[in-house]
């Protein structure tokens, strides 16, 4: 049994992200070095495309190929964040992890206080 690649769904995700990033089809096609006609065929699901084109599209839209293919991102951090983190040594990464845990706790506590205030004002 042959696996069917969901080109129409992939194309729709690409089109939505392109539009959300305010690219015209012409401008975006030029950015990823393909013709406007081919960009239309990709977005409409009429044509498949190479991994190289997928890579260029994902890069230009600042998303992952996982998101374009599956509609979800298996990576929890962006490529840019991963690139930054790779520049740190092991000891520095330990400190960064501690800072991130503290930031997460602060955000959670702040969010809980805001929710509590909103609930209190609704009952008052």
Backbone bond lengths (Angstrom), bond angles and torsions (degrees), N, CA, C in turn:
res aa  C-N    CA-C-N  psi(-1)  N-CA   C-N-CA  omega(-1)  CA-C   N-CA-C  phi
1 X - - - 1.453 - - 1.527 109.41 -
2 X 1.288 117.12 124.40 1.462 122.56 -178.89 1.526 110.13 -81.33
3 X 1.312 114.71 139.42 1.460 120.73 177.82 1.524 109.29 -83.18
4 X 1.315 116.25 132.14 1.463 121.48 178.99 1.530 109.75 -93.76
5 X 1.296 117.05 121.70 1.473 121.26 175.83 1.524 107.23 -77.86
6 X 1.336 117.32 129.52 1.475 120.51 -176.06 1.529 112.74 -79.66
7 X 1.330 116.26 65.98 1.470 119.99 -177.27 1.532 114.05 -56.71
8 X 1.335 120.03 -38.88 1.474 117.76 178.27 1.536 113.01 -61.51
9 X 1.340 117.32 -40.44 1.468 120.49 179.12 1.524 111.03 -68.79
10 X 1.321 116.45 -40.74 1.465 120.75 177.48 1.527 109.36 -61.77
11 X 1.320 115.88 -46.76 1.464 120.40 179.76 1.513 112.75 -60.19
12 X 1.333 116.28 -39.25 1.465 120.37 178.79 1.523 110.86 -64.93
13 X 1.332 117.29 -42.21 1.475 119.78 177.68 1.522 110.33 -62.93
14 X 1.323 116.86 -41.54 1.471 120.29 178.78 1.525 109.93 -62.01
15 X 1.340 116.80 -47.19 1.470 119.83 -178.54 1.526 110.93 -61.49
16 X 1.324 116.87 -44.60 1.472 119.69 -179.37 1.518 111.92 -62.21
17 X 1.330 116.96 -42.66 1.463 119.49 178.14 1.521 111.37 -67.78
18 X 1.320 116.35 -39.62 1.474 119.67 177.92 1.520 110.22 -59.03
19 X 1.330 116.03 -47.52 1.461 120.52 -179.75 1.526 111.48 -66.79
20 X 1.327 117.10 -38.46 1.469 120.48 178.55 1.527 111.33 -63.57
21 X 1.330 115.89 -27.35 1.459 121.01 177.99 1.527 112.32 -93.55
22 X 1.335 115.95 10.63 1.467 123.04 175.72 1.522 114.19 60.36
23 X 1.318 116.75 34.06 1.462 120.62 173.54 1.522 109.19 -93.62
24 X 1.316 116.63 137.02 1.455 119.09 166.64 1.529 106.11 -76.68
25 X 1.311 116.67 161.62 1.464 119.52 178.48 1.531 109.74 -61.61
26 X 1.339 116.84 -41.48 1.462 120.84 179.47 1.528 111.86 -60.13
27 X 1.318 116.01 -48.49 1.466 120.55 -177.51 1.520 111.02 -65.56
28 X 1.324 116.32 -40.34 1.464 119.21 -178.71 1.529 110.94 -69.22
29 X 1.325 116.74 -41.82 1.469 120.15 177.74 1.529 110.30 -58.37
30 X 1.323 116.41 -42.58 1.466 120.10 178.17 1.527 110.75 -63.36
31 X 1.324 116.42 -38.52 1.472 120.67 -179.36 1.526 112.10 -62.81
32 X 1.337 116.61 -36.64 1.472 119.62 -179.14 1.536 112.08 -99.48
33 X 1.322 116.15 9.03 1.471 123.21 173.46 1.523 113.36 62.45
34 X 1.323 115.92 47.17 1.461 120.99 172.57 1.523 108.00 -133.70
35 X 1.302 116.92 168.06 1.465 119.65 179.80 1.529 110.23 -76.94
36 X 1.319 115.29 156.73 1.468 120.91 176.83 1.525 109.92 -61.62
37 X 1.316 117.06 -37.94 1.467 121.12 179.02 1.527 110.76 -62.53
38 X 1.334 116.57 -44.45 1.464 119.89 178.83 1.532 110.38 -65.25
39 X 1.333 117.09 -37.97 1.470 120.54 177.47 1.526 109.53 -61.14
40 X 1.321 117.14 -43.26 1.462 121.50 177.22 1.529 110.32 -60.19
41 X 1.329 116.45 -44.26 1.469 120.22 -178.84 1.529 111.84 -65.61
42 X 1.319 117.09 -35.14 1.469 120.82 175.60 1.522 109.60 -65.89
43 X 1.335 116.45 -51.04 1.469 120.67 -177.02 1.517 112.63 -63.26
44 X 1.310 117.26 -31.22 1.465 119.85 -179.39 1.530 111.92 -88.61
45 X 1.331 116.79 -2.48 1.456 120.74 178.62 1.509 114.49 76.91
46 X 1.322 116.82 14.57 1.467 121.00 -177.21 1.530 112.92 -82.46
47 X 1.331 116.48 -22.57 1.465 120.26 -178.09 1.516 110.08 -134.01
48 X 1.321 114.80 146.59 1.453 121.05 170.85 1.519 109.17 -83.78
49 X 1.314 116.25 176.63 1.453 119.77 -178.82 1.520 109.45 -154.19
50 X 1.308 115.90 163.50 1.464 122.07 -174.99 1.526 111.30 -78.37
51 X 1.321 113.64 166.09 1.462 120.31 174.76 1.522 109.95 -61.72
52 X 1.318 117.31 -35.26 1.464 120.93 178.31 1.532 110.95 -61.28
53 X 1.310 117.03 -43.92 1.468 120.85 178.48 1.527 109.70 -67.00
54 X 1.323 117.06 -42.40 1.468 120.81 176.96 1.520 110.34 -57.05
55 X 1.317 116.56 -44.93 1.459 121.89 179.43 1.531 110.99 -60.98
56 X 1.324 116.56 -46.37 1.465 120.21 -179.69 1.525 111.49 -63.46
57 X 1.325 116.77 -41.47 1.467 120.61 -179.83 1.523 110.28 -65.58
58 X 1.330 117.17 -47.86 1.466 120.79 -179.92 1.523 110.57 -59.87
59 X 1.317 116.36 -43.53 1.468 120.63 178.96 1.514 111.10 -61.44
60 X 1.307 116.97 -47.52 1.469 121.37 -177.39 1.527 111.56 -64.79
61 X 1.326 116.91 -28.44 1.465 120.81 -179.69 1.531 112.59 -96.17
62 X 1.327 116.67 4.43 1.471 122.76 -178.83 1.528 111.42 51.82
63 X 1.314 114.98 48.43 1.460 120.37 177.79 1.518 108.04 -136.12
64 X 1.304 116.13 -179.91 1.462 120.07 178.90 1.523 110.34 -100.59
65 X 1.306 115.01 156.85 1.464 118.96 174.74 1.532 109.39 -66.05
66 X 1.338 117.59 -30.24 1.471 120.76 175.72 1.521 110.78 -57.71
67 X 1.331 115.96 -44.96 1.464 118.15 -179.93 1.527 110.40 -63.60
68 X 1.318 117.48 -44.84 1.459 119.66 -177.98 1.533 111.19 -63.16
69 X 1.323 117.40 -39.57 1.463 120.60 -177.17 1.524 112.19 -79.35
70 X 1.336 116.74 -49.10 1.464 120.78 -171.25 1.526 114.96 -103.08
71 X 1.323 117.02 -13.04 1.461 119.47 -177.91 1.510 113.10 83.55
72 X 1.321 116.33 7.21 1.468 120.90 176.15 1.511 108.02 -144.22
73 X 1.297 115.57 156.82 1.449 120.94 -176.94 1.520 108.88 -108.17
74 X 1.310 117.22 117.57 1.455 120.28 -179.02 1.528 111.59 -77.27
75 X 1.308 116.49 -16.68 1.453 120.62 179.49 1.517 109.15 -93.35
76 X 1.327 116.06 132.10 1.462 119.42 179.89 1.522 112.02 -88.40
77 X 1.327 117.45 -12.84 1.457 119.54 177.87 1.528 109.03 -123.88
78 X 1.309 115.00 151.51 1.467 119.72 -178.85 1.522 110.36 -74.76
79 X 1.292 115.44 162.87 1.467 121.05 177.26 1.525 110.23 -61.62
80 X 1.338 116.02 -37.62 1.459 120.28 -179.55 1.533 110.37 -63.47
81 X 1.343 116.75 -42.75 1.464 120.82 178.79 1.517 110.31 -64.85
82 X 1.327 117.11 -42.77 1.467 121.00 178.70 1.526 110.39 -61.51
83 X 1.330 117.14 -40.65 1.465 120.80 178.75 1.526 110.93 -61.79
84 X 1.316 117.14 -40.95 1.467 121.45 179.18 1.527 109.82 -65.70
85 X 1.339 116.45 -46.91 1.465 120.61 -177.12 1.524 112.64 -63.55
86 X 1.318 117.15 -31.23 1.466 120.95 -179.85 1.524 112.37 -64.76
87 X 1.311 117.35 -18.04 1.463 121.36 -177.80 1.529 112.71 -82.32
88 X 1.339 117.60 -9.82 1.452 121.65 -178.54 1.522 111.17 -93.72
89 X 1.348 116.10 151.32 1.464 119.54 174.85 1.538 108.92 -85.27
90 X 1.326 116.85 176.21 1.471 121.99 -173.96 1.531 112.07 -60.73
91 X 1.317 117.65 -42.75 1.470 120.73 -179.43 1.534 110.65 -64.91
92 X 1.319 116.85 -42.46 1.462 120.51 178.45 1.528 110.75 -64.14
93 X 1.329 116.72 -39.15 1.464 119.68 178.43 1.518 111.78 -63.41
94 X 1.331 117.29 -35.59 1.469 120.58 176.52 1.524 110.06 -60.92
95 X 1.322 117.12 -43.65 1.470 121.29 178.83 1.527 110.92 -66.37
96 X 1.324 116.57 -40.00 1.464 120.30 178.64 1.529 110.19 -62.79
97 X 1.318 116.86 -41.96 1.466 120.53 177.63 1.532 110.72 -60.20
98 X 1.327 116.87 -42.49 1.465 120.95 178.40 1.529 110.65 -62.32
99 X 1.312 116.51 -42.50 1.467 121.04 179.07 1.530 109.90 -63.54
100 X 1.331 117.07 -43.07 1.464 120.49 -179.37 1.520 112.09 -65.72
101 X 1.329 117.09 -38.39 1.471 120.35 177.10 1.528 109.61 -63.71
102 X 1.324 116.82 -43.38 1.472 120.35 178.34 1.527 111.03 -63.55
103 X 1.329 116.99 -41.08 1.463 120.68 178.63 1.520 110.97 -64.34
104 X 1.322 116.60 -40.94 1.465 120.49 178.63 1.526 110.58 -63.13
105 X 1.317 116.81 -43.73 1.469 120.67 178.47 1.522 110.86 -62.89
106 X 1.325 116.89 -42.44 1.464 120.95 179.04 1.519 110.64 -62.11
107 X 1.324 117.14 -43.80 1.466 120.86 179.43 1.530 110.64 -63.67
108 X 1.304 116.31 -41.54 1.466 120.18 179.74 1.521 110.30 -65.08
109 X 1.336 117.31 -45.94 1.463 121.06 179.42 1.524 111.17 -62.83
110 X 1.331 116.89 -43.28 1.458 121.13 179.14 1.522 110.10 -63.74
111 X 1.330 116.74 -44.32 1.462 121.04 178.12 1.518 111.63 -60.56
112 X 1.325 116.53 -42.23 1.469 120.22 178.90 1.526 111.38 -64.69
113 X 1.341 117.62 -39.07 1.470 120.32 177.65 1.523 111.22 -65.05
114 X 1.318 116.73 -40.84 1.465 120.48 179.34 1.525 109.83 -63.76
115 X 1.319 117.04 -44.90 1.467 120.97 178.64 1.519 110.56 -61.67
116 X 1.329 116.80 -42.62 1.467 120.42 179.89 1.527 110.54 -62.83
117 X 1.327 117.65 -41.11 1.473 121.01 178.13 1.521 110.91 -64.42
118 X 1.318 116.42 -41.39 1.468 119.84 179.65 1.515 110.59 -64.48
119 X 1.319 116.71 -42.71 1.459 120.35 178.87 1.520 111.26 -65.41
120 X 1.325 116.71 -38.69 1.465 120.67 179.06 1.517 110.90 -66.31
121 X 1.328 117.33 -39.05 1.462 119.16 -179.49 1.518 111.42 -72.12
122 X 1.344 117.64 -28.02 1.473 120.70 177.42 1.521 111.95 -70.53
123 X 1.336 116.98 -32.70 1.464 120.38 -178.63 1.532 112.03 -86.75
124 X 1.328 116.38 -13.19 1.478 119.17 -178.77 1.511 111.92 -79.39
